[in-house]
Amino acid sequence: MWQWLREGRALWIGIVGGIVLVLYGIIPTLQPAVFTFGRVYAAYGGVFIVLSLLWGWKIDGKTPDTFDLIGGLICLIGVAVIMYWPHGA
C-alpha cells in the first residue's frame, strides 16, 4: 500500500498490498483456540516487525544494519516466549 499511495507505484501493487493486509487480519483468527487473542496479536506484532525489515531489504533496497538484525532477533525470541512458554491458568 505504501508503495502505491506514497511512491506512485502501479495500482496492482496497491491491490496486492490490500490483499496482504486482509490476510494479515484473518490469519490470526485461524490459530488454535489455546492461544488467546492477546498472545496471538502480540506474536504477530513481532513477526510483522521482522517481515517489515525483510520487505525494506528486498523490496525497498534498504539493507538492515546490525542493530536492525539484533532487534528482529529479539522480537522473534519474544514471539517464542509469548506463544510457547508455559503459562499459568
Buried (B, 14 or more C-beta within 10 A) or exposed (E): BEBBEEEEBEEEBBEBBEEEEEEEEEEBEEBEEEBEEEBBEBBBEBBEBBBEBEBBEEEEEEEBEEEBEEBBEEBBEBBEEBBEEEEEE
